[in-house]
Amino acid sequence: MQKSIVLFLLLLSNFSLNAQEIERSKSNLPEISEVKAVIKEATGWVLQDNGSWLSEKNKILLYESEKNRYADPMQKLGRQNFEQIEIQEVLIGDEQYIILTIKYLGGYFEFPALRQNFHKTNNVRYFVFHSEKIEEIMAATTKFNEPIAINLDIFCSDNIINYNKKQLSTQIGYNILRVSKTKEPSKFTMILALMPTIVDGEKLFRFRYVNLFNQKSIYQKYLLPANKSKHFERSYFEVPYQTFIDFFGAINVYKPEFNLEDPKSFNDFYKRGALRYERRNYEGALSDFRNALKQKPDTEFWLLYAIMGSTQHQLKNYKAAIRSFEKAILLEPEDSKQKQTWIRNYYNRGLSYLMLNNKSKACADFRQAKTLGIEDEKALKVIKKNCRGKKYMNN
């Protein structure tokens, strides 16, 4: 068992031990990840009423050919357009969800009847859905020329006109929190139509997204096998095949082999705690690590103490963090593959001392980390910045 959980943490990279000075959230909003991938460019295709196909970068233009020829500012925006499409992940409870964000241009006429004085708006539409849908999407990537439609079963969504870039994550977080508490079903869902294809020897991926009322009588027809091919009869976006693969493949879907809502063993609590830490749910993570220790109070698994120290550091309980790092240091691993990660305990304990304004002890730990061969360039810069002079550092 210990070997499996060592591998688990190492596969999660160094996140659990990189206790840098990350500001702790002051609210109970769900922690939204950084943007994992972006689609910045796609070709939009539309079959016009004159029988000809028309393409435009990042736009699906109108069906009416005359309107496309003599389009006013609103019509030039097309049926659909986007500036970029982004994908992120978020933890709701202990479940992994995905946020698909479509940033697009909109607008309005100051004098609608005259269609005069057009004002552009920067809008965003986002959709939150369970990560299991990523597996359905990726399963469709190998079936060339076979259209498929997937109901993303939206958890929540919104369309924000003239959005504020700095406030967007907070707005999404509040909506997720509200729906989590009220259990209110989403008014809308999204049907994602997909089809990988090959044109003149080039692999491409065609897709469409349709926003519908979340009523089975409305969306069911889009999922019927007989209607799959109709998704691409008149319009679609098209990107290079690898662009699409890289976009949805940027999400590492976590499939635990235990019940996340009811961990039973040391292993279960440790793994859930590590996942909670990764998503900055530090209170939940610390609770899990303590429960893991109740299962095995005499454990010599140094990684548990290391990540618990990092968690306590993030919670600004620096004295407790120092005690945890000390235990991790005492349990030095024999496996050489773990040594570089284990060395970080000295550096991380030094950070906690630094936060307590004990620069002497901080630099002693930094010096030890450097002597043992810490390789992290960012850590080395922190050491150099804080421990200049003979008083603190012997070069």
Long-range contacts (C-beta under 8 A, 24 or more apart in sequence): 1-266, 1-267, 2-301, 4-267, 5-267, 5-270, 5-271, 5-301, 5-303, 6-301, 6-303, 6-335, 6-338, 8-271, 8-274, 9-274, 9-303, 9-307, 10-337, 10-338, 10-341, 12-274, 12-278, 14-341, 14-344, 14-376, 15-277, 15-278, 16-274, 16-277, 16-278, 16-303, 16-306, 16-307, 16-310, 17-306, 17-307, 17-310, 17-341, 17-344, 17-345, 17-348, 18-310, 18-344, 18-376, 19-309, 19-310, 19-313, 19-314, 19-321, 19-348, 19-351, 19-352, 20-351, 20-378, 21-351, 21-355, 22-280, 22-314, 24-280, 24-282, 24-314, 24-315, 24-316, 25-280, 27-173, 28-177, 29-170, 29-173, 29-174, 29-176, 29-177, 30-90, 30-91, 30-92, 30-173, 30-176, 30-177, 30-180, 31-90, 31-91, 31-279, 31-280, 31-281, 32-88, 32-89, 32-90, 32-99, 32-169, 32-172, 32-173, 33-88, 33-89, 33-90, 33-279, 34-88, 35-86, 35-87, 35-88, 36-87, 36-88, 36-89, 36-250, 36-251, 37-86, 37-87, 37-246, 37-247, 37-248, 37-249, 37-250, 37-251, 38-84, 38-85, 38-86, 38-87, 38-247, 39-82, 39-84, 39-85, 39-239, 39-243, 39-244, 39-247, 40-83, 40-84, 41-239, 42-82, 42-237, 42-238, 42-239, 43-237, 43-238, 43-239, 44-78, 44-80, 44-81, 44-235, 44-236, 44-237, 44-238, 45-235, 45-236, 45-237, 45-238, 46-78, 46-79, 46-234, 46-235, 47-233, 47-234, 47-235, 58-82, 58-83, 60-235, 60-236, 60-237, 63-234, 63-235, 72-115, 72-118, 73-107, 73-118, 73-120, 74-107, 74-108, 74-109, 74-115, 74-118, 77-105, 77-106, 77-107, 79-235, 80-104, 80-209, 80-237, 81-105, 83-122, 85-247, 87-247, 87-248, 87-250, 87-251, 89-131, 89-251, 90-128, 90-173, 90-176, 90-279, 91-275, 91-276, 91-279, 91-281, 92-128, 92-155, 92-176, 92-180, 93-180, 93-261, 94-260, 94-261, 94-272, 94-275, 94-276, 94-284, 95-130, 95-131, 95-260, 96-130, 96-131, 96-253, 96-254, 97-128, 97-129, 97-130, 97-131, 97-155, 97-176, 98-128, 98-129, 98-130, 98-131, 98-133, 98-134, 98-251, 99-126, 99-127, 99-128, 99-172, 100-126, 100-127, 100-128, 100-129, 100-152, 100-190, 101-125, 101-126, 102-126, 102-209, 106-161, 121-161, 121-162, 122-162, 122-163, 123-159, 123-160, 123-161, 123-162, 123-163, 124-159, 124-160, 124-163, 124-168, 125-157, 125-158, 125-159, 125-160, 125-211, 126-157, 126-158, 126-160, 126-172, 127-152, 127-154, 127-157, 127-190, 128-154, 128-155, 128-156, 128-157, 128-172, 128-176, 129-153, 129-154, 129-155, 129-190, 130-155, 131-251, 131-253, 131-254, 132-253, 134-248, 134-251, 134-253, 135-253, 137-192, 137-194, 137-248, 138-245, 138-248, 138-249, 140-194, 140-196, 141-194, 141-196, 141-205, 141-241, 141-244, 141-245, 142-196, 143-196, 144-196, 144-197, 144-198, 145-195, 145-196, 145-197, 145-198, 146-195, 147-193, 147-194, 147-195, 147-228, 147-229, 147-231, 147-232, 148-193, 148-194, 148-195, 148-228, 149-191, 149-192, 149-193, 149-194, 149-222, 149-223, 149-227, 149-228, 149-231, 150-191, 150-192, 150-193, 150-194, 151-189, 151-190, 151-191, 151-219, 151-222, 151-223, 152-189, 152-190, 152-191, 152-192, 153-189, 154-186, 154-188, 154-189, 154-190, 154-214, 155-179, 155-186, 156-186, 157-186, 157-188, 157-190, 157-211, 185-214, 186-214, 187-213, 187-214, 188-212, 188-213, 188-214, 189-213, 189-214, 189-219, 191-219, 191-222, 191-223, 193-222, 193-228, 193-231, 193-232, 193-236, 195-231, 195-232, 195-236, 196-241, 196-244, 202-240, 203-240, 203-241, 203-242, 204-238, 204-239, 204-240, 204-241, 205-238, 205-239, 205-240, 205-241, 205-243, 205-244, 205-245, 206-232, 206-236, 206-237, 206-238, 207-236, 207-237, 207-238, 207-239, 207-244, 208-232, 208-235, 208-236, 208-237, 263-288, 263-291, 265-295, 266-292, 266-295, 266-296, 266-299, 269-295, 270-301, 270-304, 273-307, 273-311, 274-307, 277-307, 277-310, 277-311, 280-314, 282-311, 282-314, 282-315, 283-315, 285-311, 286-311, 286-312, 286-315, 300-331, 301-331, 302-327, 302-328, 302-331, 302-332, 302-333, 302-342, 302-345, 303-328, 303-341, 305-331, 306-341, 306-342, 306-344, 306-345, 306-348, 309-345, 309-348, 309-349, 309-352, 310-348, 313-348, 313-351, 313-352, 313-355, 316-355, 318-352, 318-353, 318-355, 318-356, 319-352, 319-356, 321-348, 321-349, 321-352, 322-349, 322-352, 322-353, 325-349, 325-352, 339-372, 340-373, 340-374, 340-375, 343-369, 343-372, 343-373, 343-374, 344-369, 344-374, 344-376, 344-379, 346-372, 346-374, 347-374, 347-376, 347-379, 347-383, 350-383, 351-382, 354-386, 359-386, 359-387, 359-392, 360-392, 362-386, 362-387, 363-387, 363-392, 363-393, 366-393, 367-393, 367-394
